[in-house]
Amino acid sequence: MITREHCAALDAADTLAHCRARFDLPADTIYLDGNSLGAMPSNVPARIEQALKQEWAHGLIRSWNDADWYPAPQRTGNKIAKLIGAGQDEVIVADSTSVNLFKVLVAATRMRPGRNVILAERTNFPTDVYIASSVAEMTGCELRCVDPDEIVATIDDSVAIVSLTQVNYKTGKRYDMEAVTRQAHEGRRADRVGPVPFGGRDAGRSEPLRRRFRGGLRLQVSERRPRRAGIRVRRVAPYRSDASAADRLARPFEAV
């Protein structure tokens, strides 16, 4: 039987216990809702004040370069990459989760013009299903929603993309993403989209089994509700039309 004393002993031995001091939390609160809204780091107010009163108020548009705003999505993505087993330059912070999902679904359906089915889980988070439904209507595809246990068996030659959340937000069921990916990539060659599982690169998955598109979150990986989200894609060589244009784009507000 788990007792309060046992829990207190575990807390006392927790090597991460000191990290609580990094957040501005009420002393009598045990906060477990970080998947929806993370606790505020103690240094955030001062950093926001610096961004508002110095970088924005006085730096103005120059701060895109001088305050390093411009590469912030890549810089932040590289920090997240260390937490989720991804490589450098494989994660970028962008838009909201819903906007990212929309963009990925549209891109994936256009990549597979011979296929017209978006396969999704019937009990997935409602917003994800609404977006998939809109993409299907916009692209002339069919949205096919099935029960969780039917996903792998339903992947066939008509499926353009499989859209899943690794852990069901209601039941906690966790998909065997390697099995789903193998069926999609090796068996039927559909693309798939979903969150990044912990230990992605370190879990021993070979390159052919790595997901074509991956969406994850700043505050959590298994579910996708925070406002800010990230997308993980395979690293590719950057497009460069010519060196001079690329150099100009590196510091877009230099002339201001």
C-alpha positions, 0 to 999 in steps of 0.5 A: 500500500502506498502511504503518504510517508512513502510518497514524501520519501520519494519526493525527498529523494527526487533528483529533480526536486530542485527544479520546482524553484525554477517556477513561480508556483503557489507553495501549497499547490501540486500542479499536474496540468502542464499538458494544458498550461505549463507553470510559469518559469520564474525568469519569464516576467523579467525576460518579457519586460526586457523584450517589451521595454528594450528590444521592442520599444527601443530596438524596434524592427532592428531587434529582428536581427540585433535581439536575435528574434529572426532565428528564434523558431530554429533556436528554440526547436534545437533546444526541444530536439535534445529533449525528444531524441531528435537531431539538430535542425530537425525541430522548428517551433511554429504556429499553433498545433491546429494550423500546423496540422492543417498545413501538413495534411494539405501538403501530404494529400498534394504529395500523393495525388493518386490517393484520396483518403485521409485516415484518422482515429474516430476518437481523436481530439475533436479539433484534429478531426474537424481540421481533417474534415475541412482538408478533405473537403477542400482537397476533394479527399475522403476522411475515413475515421475508424476505431483505434484497433482498426487503424493498421488494418485499414491502411490500403492503397487509397490512403494518402496520409494517416493522422494519429495522436500517439496517445489517445487523450480519453483512454490513454491507449498508446499506439505502436507507432513503429508498427503503424509506420511500417504498414504505412511506409513499407506496406502501402507507402502512405504518409503519416502525421502524429506527435514525436514519441520520446526517444525518437532517435535513440529508440533504434528506429531505422531511417525508413521507419521514421515518420514522414511528418511529425508534429509535437508540442512545446509542453508535451509530446503525447497530446497536442493542446498548448497554443504553441506547437512544433513540426519535425520533418526530415532534414533536407538541404536548404534551398538556395537560388543563388548565394547573394539572395541567400545572404540577403535573406540571412539578415532581412532587416539589415538595411532598416 
